[in-house]
Amino acid sequence: MALEITNNAGIYEIKGDLNSQNVLSLNNHFETLLERSKMITLSLNKLIDIDTSAVSALASLYKKAMSHNKVFYIIGQENSKINAEFHTQKLSYILRSDVL
């Protein structure tokens, strides 16, 4: 399934599969947003699948945002498949509860 990013009331929802084939475009999109925004909320709840390279890329975006004093929320704990992949890579600390 193709990757789709939509802005829903200030929350960027990612739909589809996030993997090594499309993670570069996601990374470029959010790098640009980080330069222009003080706060970004990214929802992974509608992702179907994610691989290790995508989790690593999201972790890098999160760390970059923190180092530039930006607020970068990644919500998706309710998606068990996504939560498990972050947990496997010991990065579950960057996932927030879906209630902000």
Backbone as CSV, one residue per row, in Angstrom:
resi,resn,N_x,N_y,N_z,CA_x,CA_y,CA_z,C_x,C_y,C_z
1,MET,0.841,-1.187,0.000,0.000,0.000,0.000,0.883,1.247,0.000
2,ALA,0.508,2.229,-0.763,1.269,3.479,-0.859,1.167,4.261,0.442
3,LEU,2.179,5.030,0.706,2.210,5.861,1.897,1.443,7.151,1.646
4,GLU,0.618,7.530,2.598,-0.176,8.751,2.480,-0.027,9.544,3.772
5,ILE,0.261,10.834,3.636,0.374,11.731,4.786,-0.699,12.797,4.653
6,THR,-1.545,12.897,5.663,-2.590,13.917,5.654,-2.515,14.737,6.928
7,ASN,-2.875,16.002,6.818,-2.933,16.886,7.971,-4.384,16.967,8.416
8,ASN,-4.670,16.401,9.563,-6.018,16.360,10.097,-6.056,17.191,11.381
9,ALA,-6.474,18.439,11.247,-6.570,19.357,12.393,-5.241,19.489,13.134
10,GLY,-4.157,19.579,12.392,-2.844,19.779,12.995,-2.113,18.501,13.362
11,ILE,-2.748,17.361,13.155,-2.098,16.074,13.408,-1.809,15.428,12.060
12,TYR,-0.544,15.129,11.822,-0.144,14.494,10.575,-0.343,12.995,10.703
13,GLU,-1.296,12.469,9.936,-1.610,11.048,9.969,-0.903,10.346,8.815
14,ILE,-0.243,9.258,9.149,0.439,8.461,8.133,-0.369,7.190,7.935
15,LYS,-0.713,6.925,6.681,-1.499,5.732,6.348,-0.703,4.879,5.372
16,GLY,-0.830,3.571,5.513,-0.168,2.647,4.596,0.962,1.906,5.262
17,ASP,1.984,1.600,4.482,3.176,0.896,4.955,4.345,1.872,4.968
18,LEU,5.046,1.918,6.072,6.234,2.767,6.184,7.438,1.846,6.237
19,ASN,8.277,1.939,5.202,9.403,1.011,5.097,10.596,1.685,4.425
20,SER,11.626,0.901,4.200,12.869,1.435,3.636,12.678,2.042,2.250
21,GLN,11.641,1.640,1.532,11.411,2.163,0.190,10.829,3.568,0.190
22,ASN,10.122,3.952,1.248,9.491,5.273,1.245,9.879,6.145,2.442
23,VAL,10.760,5.645,3.285,11.104,6.402,4.482,11.878,7.684,4.153
24,LEU,12.605,7.702,3.060,13.357,8.904,2.684,12.409,10.058,2.365
25,SER,11.329,9.785,1.655,10.378,10.854,1.346,9.687,11.349,2.613
26,LEU,9.362,10.445,3.532,8.777,10.855,4.807,9.762,11.718,5.585
27,ASN,10.996,11.293,5.617,12.034,12.029,6.332,12.198,13.436,5.758
28,ASN,12.260,13.562,4.442,12.396,14.874,3.807,11.208,15.772,4.122
29,HIS,10.019,15.197,4.086,8.795,15.952,4.380,8.833,16.532,5.796
30,PHE,9.185,15.694,6.763,9.161,16.157,8.150,10.389,16.979,8.525
31,GLU,11.482,16.797,7.848,12.647,17.680,8.066,12.265,19.116,7.696
32,THR,11.575,19.267,6.571,11.118,20.582,6.136,10.119,21.165,7.136
33,LEU,9.188,20.341,7.591,8.211,20.819,8.581,8.881,21.239,9.888
34,LEU,9.907,20.502,10.296,10.619,20.847,11.538,11.283,22.211,11.444
35,GLU,11.757,22.564,10.266,12.388,23.868,10.090,11.384,25.005,10.252
36,ARG,10.122,24.752,9.885,9.108,25.798,9.864,8.188,25.809,11.081
37,SER,8.130,24.715,11.817,7.159,24.580,12.898,7.840,24.440,14.250
38,LYS,7.134,24.871,15.280,7.625,24.678,16.646,7.084,23.400,17.252
39,MET,5.967,22.903,16.674,5.346,21.699,17.211,4.771,20.853,16.075
40,ILE,5.051,19.549,16.135,4.514,18.600,15.164,3.966,17.403,15.931
41,THR,2.777,16.991,15.546,2.195,15.767,16.083,2.007,14.804,14.927
42,LEU,2.575,13.635,15.076,2.578,12.618,14.039,1.833,11.396,14.562
43,SER,0.805,10.965,13.843,0.014,9.800,14.252,0.367,8.585,13.395
44,LEU,0.689,7.490,14.081,1.004,6.233,13.407,-0.141,5.230,13.526
45,ASN,-1.268,5.671,14.028,-2.387,4.764,14.287,-2.937,4.093,13.032
46,LYS,-2.816,4.730,11.889,-3.381,4.172,10.660,-2.338,3.470,9.797
47,LEU,-1.133,3.306,10.348,-0.116,2.541,9.621,-0.491,1.067,9.626
48,ILE,-0.251,0.427,8.510,-0.498,-1.004,8.409,0.740,-1.781,8.838
49,ASP,1.904,-1.284,8.430,3.149,-1.969,8.745,4.285,-0.960,8.811
50,ILE,5.323,-1.320,9.551,6.510,-0.472,9.678,7.712,-1.395,9.801
51,ASP,8.842,-1.001,9.231,10.035,-1.823,9.369,11.079,-1.099,10.217
52,THR,12.193,-1.770,10.450,13.208,-1.234,11.360,13.827,0.070,10.856
53,SER,13.994,0.198,9.551,14.584,1.435,9.024,13.647,2.617,9.251
54,ALA,12.350,2.396,9.164,11.379,3.463,9.399,11.352,3.863,10.870
55,VAL,11.431,2.886,11.754,11.470,3.198,13.195,12.719,4.016,13.502
56,SER,13.840,3.626,12.938,15.086,4.367,13.141,14.983,5.792,12.608
57,ALA,14.369,5.953,11.451,14.211,7.289,10.866,13.319,8.162,11.741
58,LEU,12.238,7.608,12.265,11.359,8.375,13.152,12.078,8.745,14.447
59,ALA,12.889,7.835,14.955,13.670,8.129,16.157,14.661,9.260,15.889
60,SER,15.268,9.262,14.711,16.203,10.338,14.348,15.497,11.683,14.236
61,LEU,14.301,11.687,13.638,13.518,12.924,13.559,13.171,13.428,14.956
62,TYR,12.771,12.514,15.812,12.428,12.862,17.198,13.631,13.490,17.910
63,LYS,14.785,12.854,17.790,15.993,13.359,18.450,16.424,14.709,17.877
64,LYS,16.290,14.883,16.568,16.628,16.165,15.947,15.701,17.258,16.461
65,ALA,14.414,16.955,16.545,13.457,17.937,17.064,13.812,18.328,18.493
66,MET,14.129,17.345,19.320,14.479,17.630,20.717,15.745,18.487,20.803
67,SER,16.711,18.202,19.956,17.967,18.961,20.009,17.786,20.410,19.552
68,HIS,16.699,20.675,18.810,16.401,22.034,18.362,15.248,22.661,19.148
69,ASN,14.954,22.081,20.319,13.895,22.574,21.209,12.535,22.667,20.523
70,LYS,12.236,21.687,19.704,10.942,21.602,19.034,10.110,20.530,19.743
71,VAL,8.814,20.682,19.694,7.909,19.673,20.248,7.548,18.727,19.113
72,PHE,7.825,17.447,19.312,7.578,16.443,18.281,6.939,15.233,18.945
73,TYR,5.611,15.162,18.847,4.868,14.052,19.421,4.675,12.979,18.363
74,ILE,4.922,11.749,18.738,4.600,10.612,17.891,3.590,9.782,18.661
75,ILE,2.354,9.759,18.165,1.334,8.967,18.836,1.079,7.701,18.031
76,GLY,0.808,6.640,18.747,0.583,5.379,18.069,0.641,4.173,18.979
77,GLN,0.589,4.396,20.279,0.649,3.277,21.214,-0.524,2.322,21.048
78,GLU,-1.628,2.807,20.528,-2.813,1.964,20.382,-2.673,0.982,19.218
79,ASN,-1.753,1.245,18.301,-1.509,0.341,17.176,-0.495,-0.700,17.654
80,SER,-0.970,-1.886,17.981,-0.117,-2.896,18.617,1.072,-3.312,17.745
81,LYS,0.893,-3.371,16.447,1.985,-3.756,15.550,3.098,-2.705,15.577
82,ILE,2.709,-1.453,15.554,3.679,-0.355,15.574,4.363,-0.292,16.941
83,ASN,3.573,-0.390,17.985,4.103,-0.354,19.346,5.111,-1.477,19.556
84,ALA,4.814,-2.661,19.045,5.722,-3.801,19.195,7.056,-3.553,18.499
85,GLU,7.018,-2.953,17.320,8.265,-2.683,16.588,9.129,-1.655,17.326
86,PHE,8.507,-0.636,17.877,9.260,0.347,18.663,9.819,-0.305,19.927
87,HIS,9.040,-1.162,20.557,9.480,-1.856,21.766,10.666,-2.771,21.465
88,THR,10.610,-3.476,20.346,11.689,-4.378,19.946,13.002,-3.619,19.796
89,GLN,12.930,-2.410,19.275,14.147,-1.608,19.072,14.485,-0.735,20.284
90,LYS,13.754,-0.964,21.389,13.967,-0.210,22.630,13.791,1.299,22.429
91,LEU,12.799,1.645,21.601,12.493,3.043,21.319,11.057,3.400,21.691
92,SER,10.419,2.558,22.476,9.015,2.803,22.826,8.844,4.077,23.645
93,TYR,9.923,4.590,24.234,9.824,5.816,25.022,9.443,7.025,24.168
94,ILE,9.610,6.957,22.856,9.248,8.118,22.035,7.783,8.100,21.619
95,LEU,7.105,6.963,21.798,5.679,6.909,21.486,4.875,7.473,22.644
96,ARG,3.927,8.319,22.315,3.067,8.904,23.330,1.684,8.264,23.270
97,SER,0.976,8.455,24.355,-0.405,8.020,24.394,-1.199,8.786,23.352
98,ASP,-2.248,8.190,22.842,-3.041,8.836,21.798,-3.855,10.003,22.299
99,VAL,-3.931,10.171,23.598,-4.662,11.301,24.182,-3.643,12.364,24.543
100,LEU,-3.767,13.520,23.907,-2.803,14.610,24.167,-3.313,15.547,25.218
